[in-house]
């Protein structure tokens, strides 16, 4: 690994520049899935309503720390969560 042309061991690179997964709290190497300010390993990002993974480029809704598929939007009642409609 290197940063600004300087070689770094993996541990030093992660400590200084690494990105941690919001779900598992481990450093991410490779693809990163981002929802709002949160970053995930693709295998860690799951719909909080149906439990399925998100595919590459798949649309997602987010409120607080919950992410979900658009098709799962109404799987909870408004008593449990207030859903905000995304801007188009």
Phi and psi restraints in degrees (value plus and minus 20) as a CYANA .aco file:
   2 UNK   PHI    -166.1  -126.1
   2 UNK   PSI     138.5   178.5
   3 UNK   PHI    -162.7  -122.7
   3 UNK   PSI     107.5   147.5
   4 UNK   PHI      33.2    73.2
   4 UNK   PSI      17.3    57.3
   5 UNK   PHI      58.9    98.9
   5 UNK   PSI     -18.8    21.2
   6 UNK   PHI    -122.2   -82.2
   6 UNK   PSI     109.2   149.2
   7 UNK   PHI     -91.3   -51.3
   7 UNK   PSI     120.3   160.3
   8 UNK   PHI    -156.2  -116.2
   8 UNK   PSI     124.2   164.2
   9 UNK   PHI     -91.3   -51.3
   9 UNK   PSI     141.7   181.7
  10 UNK   PHI     -77.6   -37.6
  10 UNK   PSI     -62.3   -22.3
  11 UNK   PHI     -80.7   -40.7
  11 UNK   PSI     -68.3   -28.3
  12 UNK   PHI     -85.6   -45.6
  12 UNK   PSI     -59.8   -19.8
  13 UNK   PHI     -80.9   -40.9
  13 UNK   PSI     -67.8   -27.8
  14 UNK   PHI     -82.7   -42.7
  14 UNK   PSI     -62.3   -22.3
  15 UNK   PHI     -82.2   -42.2
  15 UNK   PSI     -55.9   -15.9
  16 UNK   PHI    -113.0   -73.0
  16 UNK   PSI     -54.6   -14.6
  17 UNK   PHI    -153.9  -113.9
  17 UNK   PSI     -21.9    18.1
  18 UNK   PHI     -89.8   -49.8
  18 UNK   PSI     137.2   177.2
  19 UNK   PHI    -134.1   -94.1
  19 UNK   PSI     108.8   148.8
  20 UNK   PHI    -119.9   -79.9
  20 UNK   PSI     123.9   163.9
  21 UNK   PHI     -91.2   -51.2
  21 UNK   PSI     112.4   152.4
  22 UNK   PHI     -83.9   -43.9
  22 UNK   PSI     -52.9   -12.9
  23 UNK   PHI    -100.8   -60.8
  23 UNK   PSI     -74.2   -34.2
  24 UNK   PHI    -119.4   -79.4
  24 UNK   PSI     -31.1     8.9
  25 UNK   PHI      46.2    86.2
  25 UNK   PSI      -1.9    38.1
  26 UNK   PHI    -118.6   -78.6
  26 UNK   PSI     137.8   177.8
  27 UNK   PHI     -87.3   -47.3
  27 UNK   PSI     126.5   166.5
  28 UNK   PHI    -122.1   -82.1
  28 UNK   PSI     107.1   147.1
  29 UNK   PHI    -141.4  -101.4
  29 UNK   PSI     105.4   145.4
  30 UNK   PHI      82.6   122.6
  30 UNK   PSI    -164.8  -124.8
  31 UNK   PHI     -83.5   -43.5
  31 UNK   PSI     121.2   161.2
  32 UNK   PHI    -144.2  -104.2
  32 UNK   PSI     110.2   150.2
  33 UNK   PHI    -121.7   -81.7
  33 UNK   PSI     108.2   148.2
  34 UNK   PHI    -138.9   -98.9
  34 UNK   PSI     113.6   153.6
  35 UNK   PHI    -152.3  -112.3
  35 UNK   PSI      92.2   132.2
  36 UNK   PHI      40.4    80.4
  36 UNK   PSI    -152.1  -112.1
  37 UNK   PHI    -109.7   -69.7
  37 UNK   PSI     -16.7    23.3
  38 UNK   PHI    -114.9   -74.9
  38 UNK   PSI     123.2   163.2
  39 UNK   PHI    -143.3  -103.3
  39 UNK   PSI     121.7   161.7
  40 UNK   PHI    -155.8  -115.8
  40 UNK   PSI     132.8   172.8
  41 UNK   PHI     -86.1   -46.1
  41 UNK   PSI     124.7   164.7
  42 UNK   PHI     -75.5   -35.5
  42 UNK   PSI     -51.1   -11.1
  43 UNK   PHI    -101.1   -61.1
  43 UNK   PSI     -30.2     9.8
  44 UNK   PHI    -116.3   -76.3
  44 UNK   PSI     -43.4    -3.4
  45 UNK   PHI     -98.5   -58.5
  45 UNK   PSI      90.1   130.1
  46 UNK   PHI    -146.0  -106.0
  46 UNK   PSI     128.5   168.5
  47 UNK   PHI     -83.1   -43.1
  47 UNK   PSI     108.2   148.2
  48 UNK   PHI     -92.6   -52.6
  48 UNK   PSI     -27.8    12.2
  49 UNK   PHI    -125.2   -85.2
  49 UNK   PSI     -62.3   -22.3
  50 UNK   PHI    -128.1   -88.1
  50 UNK   PSI     -34.8     5.2
  51 UNK   PHI      63.6   103.6
  51 UNK   PSI     -21.0    19.0
  52 UNK   PHI    -103.3   -63.3
  52 UNK   PSI     134.7   174.7
  53 UNK   PHI     -91.9   -51.9
  53 UNK   PSI     141.1   181.1
  54 UNK   PHI    -115.1   -75.1
  54 UNK   PSI     120.5   160.5
  55 UNK   PHI    -105.9   -65.9
  55 UNK   PSI     146.6   186.6
  56 UNK   PHI     -76.1   -36.1
  56 UNK   PSI     106.5   146.5
  57 UNK   PHI      52.0    92.0
  57 UNK   PSI     -13.6    26.4
  58 UNK   PHI     -92.0   -52.0
  58 UNK   PSI     116.7   156.7
  59 UNK   PHI     -87.0   -47.0
  59 UNK   PSI     125.7   165.7
  60 UNK   PHI    -163.9  -123.9
  60 UNK   PSI     132.1   172.1
  61 UNK   PHI    -123.9   -83.9
  61 UNK   PSI     134.0   174.0
  62 UNK   PHI    -164.0  -124.0
  62 UNK   PSI     118.6   158.6
  63 UNK   PHI    -166.6  -126.6
  63 UNK   PSI     106.7   146.7
  64 UNK   PHI      40.7    80.7
  64 UNK   PSI    -145.5  -105.5
  65 UNK   PHI    -126.7   -86.7
  65 UNK   PSI      -3.8    36.2
  66 UNK   PHI    -120.9   -80.9
  66 UNK   PSI     117.0   157.0
  67 UNK   PHI    -143.7  -103.7
  67 UNK   PSI     125.8   165.8
  68 UNK   PHI    -172.7  -132.7
  68 UNK   PSI     139.7   179.7
  69 UNK   PHI     -90.0   -50.0
  69 UNK   PSI     125.4   165.4
  70 UNK   PHI     -74.8   -34.8
  70 UNK   PSI     -55.2   -15.2
  71 UNK   PHI     -89.9   -49.9
  71 UNK   PSI     -34.7     5.3
  72 UNK   PHI    -118.0   -78.0
  72 UNK   PSI     -16.0    24.0
  73 UNK   PHI     -73.0   -33.0
  73 UNK   PSI     -61.8   -21.8
  74 UNK   PHI    -120.5   -80.5
  74 UNK   PSI       0.4    40.4
  75 UNK   PHI     -98.1   -58.1
  75 UNK   PSI     -28.4    11.6
  76 UNK   PHI    -140.9  -100.9
  76 UNK   PSI     134.3   174.3
  77 UNK   PHI    -101.2   -61.2
  77 UNK   PSI     143.2   183.2
  78 UNK   PHI     -87.0   -47.0
  78 UNK   PSI     -35.4     4.6
  79 UNK   PHI     -87.4   -47.4
  79 UNK   PSI     -51.8   -11.8
  80 UNK   PHI    -105.9   -65.9
  80 UNK   PSI     -56.3   -16.3
  81 UNK   PHI    -177.1  -137.1
  81 UNK   PSI     120.7   160.7
  82 UNK   PHI    -113.1   -73.1
  82 UNK   PSI     103.1   143.1
  83 UNK   PHI    -113.9   -73.9
  83 UNK   PSI     109.6   149.6
  84 UNK   PHI    -120.9   -80.9
  84 UNK   PSI     115.5   155.5
  85 UNK   PHI    -101.8   -61.8
  85 UNK   PSI     110.4   150.4
  86 UNK   PHI     -90.8   -50.8
  86 UNK   PSI     131.9   171.9
  87 UNK   PHI     -94.9   -54.9
  87 UNK   PSI     120.4   160.4
